Amino acid sequence: MASLRKSLLDLSVPGGLIVLAAVGLLRPHGLPPWVQGPVQAFPFVVLAFGLFFGWYLSSSRVILALIVLSGADRGLALLPPADQGVESAHHILFSALALLLPLNLMALSIMKEEALSSWRGALWLPLVLIQPVLVLWLAQPGQVSIAHSLQQPLVPALSTSWTTLPQLVLLAFMGAVLLIGIRFAVNRNPVDSALFWSVIASFIAVQGFHHGWIPTNFFSAAGLTLFVALLLAAHQESYRDELTGIPGKLAYDQTVAGLGRQYVLAVVGIDQLKQYGNQHGKAVSEQMLQLIAPKILASAGGGKVHRLAGEEFTVLYPRKSTTATLVNLEAMRKIVADAELYVRGRERVWEREATARTKASDVALPATVSIGVAEPGEARPSLALVTKAAYRALYEAKGEGGNRVKRGTVSAEISKATPDPAGRIVTYSEFEP
């Protein structure tokens, strides 16, 4: 339930709030007249910032989505559906435009994120730009049979009296919302969340058009969700480890800056990771990291977990003593040891829950962690020496068979250098035992 609540929160904020604010404020008479002037500049500001940061951050998905939304907005402004009936050219153009909107956003959710200047990214641009030509061709008298097929009800029993949109368009919007929502649940990518709300805002734009609502306002709200999500995605890439989602090096540096004199540093290493990587391949070891990382994060008990590199996680406990953190570290060790991991097929790693059943071909992957922990104590040594002590304790724990927590003693010695028989100076690594 906690995971479900977090997923819904991540999906709703900020995109859902932006669309809700647009419905409340940008509908007719939603704002006082004196605010209407600045609101008219809103679309241009969103488009300019979105395109600039999309290019700067190499997000072809955001750039193309903004082009799609802008094209749809201009299409409605230049060729609005008139009141001549559903057979009119303008209404056919409106139906085609409304159909392409969710299909484009759905395709962009599947698209792999690449710079628009790359050859793969550049291939998508002509596919988007050719669509206005396709829509105009569809409105020609010779294509009347194809155009009319957009208007045909797919499910005759389904009532659509509440909308002027054809059933095919409604199904396209529903399919886009469902697919993008599923992709967000799997990947937790902020841009997928923004595309989800962009589909909803686009539906409000085309549905509300016949009720006097200004489509530009809601297309702009969709663009704003994309812009904000792009900034959030850039923040995640900078501050979080790409593989596990655990805070990374920049977050670690920020935590270190506020540590103070009293703290505890623990280094958590997965005992069998290298063995399984050599035996089953890199994909298996990476999936193990992805499954074990949330357990370490959830059991840290107020500690700030970071992944800097390799198979270890660094946990910092500001204003704590080693004695106060041992209970949490022991709980962390037990939670990982109790996990039942299996590899199925060649490289799919999964965790067995209480009701799940294993297959005869599944191979068990018992996993344990060793934890080295150290604190500065009264001597107030440097962070490097405390880290060295924690790593030394970690290697000692692994050397004793693993699956244990071991306290390290901080030595005031500076890294030693010893000559080898050939006369070359060899410096011991800072983190070697």
N, C-alpha and C positions, 0 to 999 in steps of 0.2 A: 504493500500500500504506500509506503514511503517513497519507493521508486516511482510508482505511478503518479503520485502527487508532484514529485520533482519534474517528471516528464511533462505533465500538463502545465506546470508553471513555466518551464523553459519554452514550451510551445506558445504560451499565451503572452509572455513578456519578452520583448516589447511590442511585437507585431499586433497582438490582439488589442492591446491598449491603444495603439495608434489608430487602428481601424475603428474601434469603439468611439474614440475621440472624434474621428472624422464624421461618423454617423451623427454624433451629438451636436457637433459644431458647424459642419460644412453642409448640412442639409439646408433647404430653403428656410430662411428666418432663424437659422441656428445661431447666428452672430449679429450683433448690432450693426447698423449701416456704416458707422465710422471705421469698422474693422475690415470692411470689404476691400478697400484699397490695398492694404498690405497682403491680404489673402490672395489677390490676383497675382502677386509676385511669387507666391509659394511654389507653383509648378516649375518655374524657371530656376529657382534656387535649388530645388530638389534634383532636377535634371542635371544642372551644372555640377553640383557637388558629387552626385552619384556617378556621373561619367568620369569626372576627374579622379576620384578615389578608386573607382573600378579599374581605370587604366593604371594608376599608380600602384595598386595592390594586385595587379594581374588577375582580375576576376572577370573573365569573359562572360560568365553566367549573369552577373549583375549588369554588365554593359548591354548585353543582348536583351535581357528582360526589360531594361529601361527603354531600349529602342522599340520593343514590341508594345509596351504600354503607351509610349508617345505616339507611335503609328496608329494605334487603336483610337486614341484620343483625337488625333487630327482627322482620322477617317470619319468619326462621328460628327465632328464639327463641320467638315466640308460636305459630307453626304448624309445628312440626317434622314432617318426613315420618315417619309411623309405620311399623310393620311390617305394615300390612294389605295391602300389595301395590301395584303400580303403578296399580291402578284406584281407589285410595282418593283422597278429596278432598285430603287432606294432601299426598299425593305429586304430585297434579296442580298444587297451589299451589306446591310446591317446584320442579317442572319449569318452570312459568311464570315464577317469580321468577328461576331460574337462566338462563332465556333472555333476560329483560329486562336483566339485569346487563350483559353484554357489548354488547348493542345500545345501551344508554344511553351507556356509556363511549365507544363508537365514534361515536355521534352528537355527543357533546360534543367529541371530537377535531376534528370537521369544523366545529363551531360557531365563529363569529367571536367573539373575546374582546371583551366589552362589560360595562359596569357593570350589575348586576342591577336597578338603579333606572331604567335606560333602558327605553324601550318595547320595544325588540327583546329585551333581556335578560329583561324581565318576561314576555314571551310564553312563554319556556321553562319557567318555574316551574309554571304549571298543567299543562303537558304531563307533567312529572315527578310532580306530586302526584296526578294522576288515575289513575296506573297501579295503585296498590293497589286502587282501586275496580274497575278492569278485571280484575285478577287474581281478586278475590272473585266477580265476575260469572262469570268463566270456570269457577269451581268449582261453580256451580249445576247441579242435575240436568238442566235444560233445555239446557245447553251441553255435554253429555257428548261429542257427536261432535267438537266443536272441541277440547275438552280432550284427547281420545284421539289426535287428530292430532299432538299434541306428542310422543307416545310412539312413533309409528311410525318404523321404521328407514328412512332415505332410501337407504342403500347396504347392502342385505342381506348382501353379502359381507364387509362391514367388521365385525370382531369388536369388541364393546364389553363383553366379559365382565369387564374390569378396572375398570369404572366403573358406577355406577347412573344416570349422566346419559344422557338420550336423545341420539341422534345429532344431532338438530337443535340442541341446546344445545352439543354439542361443536363443531359447525361454526360456530356463532355465536362461540364463544370463539376458534377458529382464525382466522376472518375478522377479528375485532376486532384480534387481535395483528398480523396481516399488514397491515391498513390503517393502523393507528396507527404501526407500525414504518416503513412507507413515508413517512407524513407527517413523522415525525421526521427521516428521512434527507433530506427535501427542505427542511424549515423549520428544523431544529435548535432547536426550541423546547423548553425544559426541561419545560413542562407536558405536551407530547406524550409526552416520555419517561416522565413520572410516570403518565400515563394508560395507557401500554404496560404498566408494571409493576403498575398497579392491576388491569388485566385478569388478569394472571398470579396476583396475590395473591387476587383474587376466585375464580378457578378453584380454587386450593388450598383456599379456605374452603368452597366447596360440595362439592368432591370429598372433602376430608378430614373433612367432617361425619359421614359414615357410619363413619369409623374412630376416632371419639372425639376428633377435633381440635376446638378451640373456634373457630367461625367469626369471633367478635368480634375475636380476636387478629389475624387476617389481614386483615379489613376495616380494622382500625386501622392495620396496617402500610401498607395501600394509602393510607389517609388521610394517613399521615406522609410518604409519597413525594410526595403532592400539595402538602402544606404546605412541605416543603423545596424542591420545584421552584418554587413560587410565589416564595419568597425569592430563589432563583437568577435567575428571570426578572426580578424587580424590580431586582436588581443589574445584570443585563445591560442593561436599559433605561436605568439611570442612568449606567452607565460605558461603554456602547458605542453607537456610531452606529447608528441603526436601519436605515439603508439598506445599509451595507457590513459591519457587524459589527466594524469597527475601533474601538479605544478612542476615546472622545469627550472632551468638555471636562473632566468631573470627573477622568478618568484623567490627562489632560494636566496639570491643576493639581497632582495628586499627584506626577507625575513631576518637574514644575518645582520642587516643594518640596524634593526631594532631589538637585537637580542639582549643587550645589557651585559652585566657581569655574571649573573647567575643563570645557567641554562643547562640542559642535558642534550647531548647529541647521540643518536642511535643510528647505526647502519644495519639495515636488514638485507640479507642476501639469501636467495633461493638456492638451496643446497644442490639440487639435481638439475638445474637449468642447463648447464653446459653439457652434461651427460645426455639429456634428452635431445638437445639440439644436435649433438653429434650422431645420435642414434636415429632420430626421426626427421631431422631437418630443421632449418631456421623457422619455418612457418609454425611448427609445433611449439618451439620455445617462445615465440612471440605471442601466441595465443595463451600460453600459460601465464605470461606476464600480464596479459589483459584480464585474465580471470582472477589472478591473485592480487593485483593492484587494488581493486575495490575493497578486498578484505583487509588489507593493510590500512587503507584509508579509513575504513569504518571502525577499526579497532584501535586507532591511535590514541583515543581518549584525550583530545585536546591538543595533541601534537600536530605539527605542521609537516606533512609528508611531501617529499620532493623526489623526483627521479632525475638524476643528473646524467647518468650513462650506465650502460651494461645491465647487470642483473641485480644491482643493489638499489635500495631506496634509502634516502636520508631523512630521518625524522628529528625535528627540532622541538624541544619543549622549553619555551622561555619561562624564566622565573620558577623553575622546578629543580628538584634534587633527584639524583639517581634512584634513591629509595622510593620516592613518590611515583616514579614512572615504571618501576618493575612490574607492578600489577598489570598495567596496560600492555607492557611488552610480552609478559607471559600469556595474557589473553590473546594477543596477536599471534604468538607462536602456536597456540592450541587451535585457533580458528583455521589457520592454514593447514596444520597437520590433520585436522578432521575433514578437510575437503576431499571429495572423491572425484578425481579427474581421470578421464579416459581419452584415448585417441581412437577414433573410428575411421576406418578406411586408411588412407595414406597420411592425412595431415589434419583432420578435423578433431579438435580438442573440445570436449564438453564436460560439464560438471553434473554428476548424478544427484538428483534431488530425491526426496523421500519416496515418491511414488514412481520414479522413473525406473526403467528396466534396461539392463545392459544386454548386448548381444554377445554371442560366443566369440566373435571376431574382435571385440573391443579389447584394447590393451590398457591395463591400469597404469596410471602415472602418479604414484605416491609422491607427494610434495611436502617438504618441510622447509623451514627457514632457520637460519642462524642469525643471532642478533648480537652485535657488539655495541656497548653503551659506555659513555664517558662523560664527565663533567669537569669544568675548570677547577673547582675547589678553591681553597684559600690562596693558592699561588697565583691565580689569575693568568694562566699561560695564554698564548695566542690560540685562535680558533684552529689554526693548522695543526698545532700539537694535540689539541683535544680530538680533532678528526683522526689524526694518526693513531691515537690511543684507542679510539673506537674501532678503527679498521684492524688494529693488532688484535683486539679482543674478538672481533669477528673471525679472523683467520684461526685463532686459537679454538674457537667454538667449532669451526668446520673441521679442524684437525682432530678434535675429540669425538667426531662422529656426526656433528651437526644437530639440528633440532634442539637448540638450547640458547639461553641468554647468558652472556658473559660480560662482566664488568671489566673495563680497562682502566689502567693506571696511567695518568699523564706523567710523562717524563719531561724534565726541563732541558734534556739534552737537545742540542741542535743536530740536524741531520749530519751523519758522519760520512767521511770519505776515506776509503782505504785503497792503497795501491795494489794492483794485481802483479803477478810475477813478471809481466812484461814491462812494468813501469808505468802503465797507463792508469790514470786516476778514475776510479769507479765510484759514482755517487749513489748511495742507496735511495731508492724511490721513497717519496714521502709516505706512501701508504703501504709499503711492504711490511710484513710482520718481522 
